[in-house]
Amino acid sequence: MNAGKFTNTLQEESPSIELTGITKTFPGVRALSEVSLKLYPGKVTALVGENGAGKSTVVKVLTGIYQPDAGKILLENKPVKFFTPQIAETNGVTAIHQETVLFDELSVAENIFLGHEPKGRFGLIDRSVMFARSEEILNEIGANIDPKAILKDLGTANKHLVAISRALSIDARVVIMDEPTAALSQKEIDELYDLIETLKSQDKAILFISHKFNEIFRIADFYTVYRDGQMVGAGEIDDVSEPELVKLMVGRDVNQIFPARERKIGERVLEVVGYEHPTEFSEIDFNLRRGEILGFYGLVGAGRSELMQALFGITKTSDGSIKIDGAMASIRSPADAVDNGIVYVPEDRGKQGAIGALPIFQNVTLPSLSKTSQNGFIKLAEEFKLAREYSERLDLRAASLDTDVGNLSGGNQQKVVIAKWLATKPKVIILDEPTKGIDIGSKAAVHEFMAELAAQGLAVIMVSSEIPEIVGMSDRAIVMREGRIVAELSQLEITPESLVSYAAGIREYVT
Amino acid sequence: MTQENKLIIPDRLRSPLEQRLKSWESLLMLVAITIFVANSFASPYFLNAWNLSDATFNFTEKAMIAFAMALLIISGEIDLSVASIIALASTAMGAAAQVGIGTEGLILVGLTVGLMCGATNGVLVTRFGLPSIVVTIGTMSLFRGISFIILGDQAYRGYPQDFAYFGQGYLWWVISFEFILFIILAIVYGIILHMTNFGRAVYAIGNNPTGALFSGIRVNRVKFILFLLTGLMSGVAAICLTSRLGSTRPSIAFGWELEIVTMVVLGGVNILGGSGSIPGVLIAAFVMGLVTFGLGLLNVPGIVMSIVIGALLISVIALPRLWSVWRT
């Protein structure tokens, strides 16, 4: 509340863990440059920064995955070195990662205790203790999951709860949460907040990494801001305002208002009639016009991604038809979809979006190889030309066009995926959670770019779980619930209230 | 992200020449030269044109398959049935020769059997989504099994006279038909892998099959074609080998699949898929040929030779890791 309390806290309590002067260099990049970070017992410290600011790197230093080139880690004022992730774990540092590393074929309990299983006689795993402890931990975080269930049978949200349970199964002093809410629905997020309160009451120090400011201001006690691998600010959350934090993050003022644009909605380009899937969705009818941004809103598990992947030829439908520019089209593979001018920017960039071990230019030209070749023979100069054109259009940041995509930051990888599709000159572009996990600066750039695409006559489908994004960007919005379209809202009807109430089934849509 | 300071991104940071010099292929070339020099000191019979020409037969037939296998392994699949395809194709040719079919007909039979076996593997892997290592271990027994049923402990002989040309003929002086075919196939596969859209798709699939599928690549079609090509090359090798030996037994080319995979891996192809090159496999073929030939001249027994080959394979799997550490 006031500066006095802040200094008191500092004097009374020494940090659970403290990083000072940490530097980490990779070939060609200085990921961290003499950064520091303090985490206090029973307090939540929010680490904020744009993509590529060094947040993930510092987490990896904290958990022993990376060794810093310089700097010290002090655990309760004693210097320590985390040579391996195991050493970090035995010292009570645990992390819930952005992309959780779990094992699909193992049971929930085995996942929770992997690497530190309770041992019984002869050093064998004591399964009954393991199941009982798992049940305890799962209950503690309010997760209704059978510890004997096999992980692959769980949904995304439950898998995340297992990951959290795994982090809590060791006697942790420091809990790192790297974008823990990214895959969760609002109800689950609320449960996570309760859990964080519990952890705070147990005097655990929590590092909370998030791009969502409402979360940060709700849950955090302190903040630390990184920018381009340097620490640019830290303090008590009550002493800072949202615009100030944003300014620290990006080093400039960001216009957070969605881009204003002139809407030029053209003729109908896509028409979906009676799309059916045995389990994921049914009775899907909608159409899309040139220059239009159609938002798809729904809770996690409403079937939006599955529907989009069906339009893109990945998921097989059991019934229904699709018309493009008024002509029936048969889409049975992504290659068919691309040929018909439908492209899809997936949510899972790492696995589905880009090919990490191939260079940027090869990723960009992959679906357009017929354009950069003659009779099937690659023309390298043409490839570089096409890749350069679209990389520059998207303002891609990279050392060179033959850099492997895997070495780029998340935001830049997303740009490569979008560049890849624009190079095919599509009619319909489907963006699945296009700004998930990317920072405010890049977010605004993606929004602007989306508006630009629509203005150029492209039809855009935007799947998003972020209400402001749907409200700010869509010309029309479709709300899905349990695999069905429950509402189709015109621009004036799109309000946070209407979206939420249709998605949750509180309100029925009447045409 | 601001408009005013748009970056100009260079195409490349390192020149293609520098990349080539620091590549696995260059290291392998050094190994080949070293072995060549060592051999010529170790045995006075080594530097003889006819001896060297004879030595090429140690690897040309295997290498023909290795080129296609390289593409298959880069795409993340494998075909362990290649040696059994040789056996089946050779048996079919022998049976055809028995009923008086001429040389052209025999070639057609060999190639067709190769293609059909490749298609069988391809369908099982791409249609039914089975892992290729399991499928081809199965067809490895199946194809050779058919050959055993047909031949038992018998052998087919009596191939037409002009059929001998493919395995025994010389185009000019010491340059054999087989050697020229091997060089041509190296060039053809080098072009396919390194200069065509198809080759690019192979790399993309090997690196990330899901990403390739989501990029509009017809993943299964590419894989099916690769199995067809590997089968076809096994048919070609069957023609050369049968012609060279002049007879077919069901045990023909026994154990070749591992030597072929060794050759591919020695050539720098990642056994897990995603990377590798045809020049690498080409040099690896020479390295393996020179090692076996050199050891043969020194009267090293066959069992020691297989120990050397085994050691070569293991060090080759370890070396790329040390190599990539050294390079960065």
Interface residues (C-beta under 8 A of the other chain):
Chain A: P27 R252 F312 I314 S333 P334 A335 A337 V338 D339 V343 Y344 P346 K351 Q352 G353 A354 I355 G356 A357 L358 F361 Q362 N363 L366 P367 L369 S370 S373 G376 F377 I378 F384 R388 S391 E392 D395 L396 R397 A398 A399 S400 L401 D402 T403 K420 T424 G441 S442 A445
Chain B: M1 T2 Q3 K6 L7 I9 P10 D11 R12 L13 M195 T196 N197 F198 G199 R200 A201 Y203 A204 N207 N208 T210 G211 A212 L213 F214 S215 G216 I217 R218 G274 S275 T328
